[in-house]
Amino acid sequence: MDPELIQPWGVHVTPSGQVLVCGLSSLTVMQVDREGSKRLATLISNEDGVRSPISVCYNTNNFQILVGL
C-alpha cells in the first residue's frame, strides 16, 4: 500500500515477526507491519547501492539481513 514500495517481491518474516519486503522497482528493502499496509522503516535503498532486490532473509546466527540482487 505504501506508494514508495514499487513491485513488492521477496517477502521474509523474521523469527520475531518482523516483515521484510523487497521493492524490486523502487530499489528498496522495507520493514512493513504484519498486514503489509504500513511501512515501518526503509532498511536500504538505491542510495546504498541496491539494484533490483529480489530476495531478503534474516540470519539469526549473526543478526544480519541478507539481500539477493
N, C-alpha and C positions, 0 to 999 in steps of 0.2 A: 504493500500500500504506500510505502514511502516513495515520493517522486524521485529521490536520489538513488534508489535501487532499481537499476535498469537490467532486465533479463536475469532474474534471480536463478541461481544454479548452485549446485554443490552444498546442500544443507547438511549441517552436523549438529547434533545435540551432545553437549559435554556431560560427563557423569553428574555434575552438579545442576544440570537442567538448563544451562545457557544454550541459546540457539544461535549458531553462526551460519551465515549465508554469504555466498559469493555473488557479486553483481557482475556478470560476465561483460556486459556492455558499459556499465558505469565504472568499471575498473576499481571495484572496492570489495572489501570484506567487512561485513557489518554484524553486530550483535543485535538481534531483534527480540521482542517479547515472545512469550510462548505461543501466542496466536498468530504471530507473524505480521501484526498490523501496525507495530510501532517500532521505530529504530531506537535502540538504547545507546549505541555507540558505533562510530566508524573506526574499525581497528587499523586498517591500512587502506591506502588509496593510490591512485595514479601518481600522486606526488611522491610516494615512497618507492616508485619504480615498478608497480604492479601492472602487468599486461595480461588481460583476459584471464582472470582467475576462474578456474572451473571446479576445483575441489578444495575442501578445507577439513582439517581434523585437529583435535587437541591431543597432544601427547602427555599423558598423565605421569609418565616417568620423569620428565624434565620440565614439565609445565610450559610447553611451547605450543604455539599454534603453527601448523604446517599448511602451506598453501601451494596447490599444484597449479601451474600456469599452462 
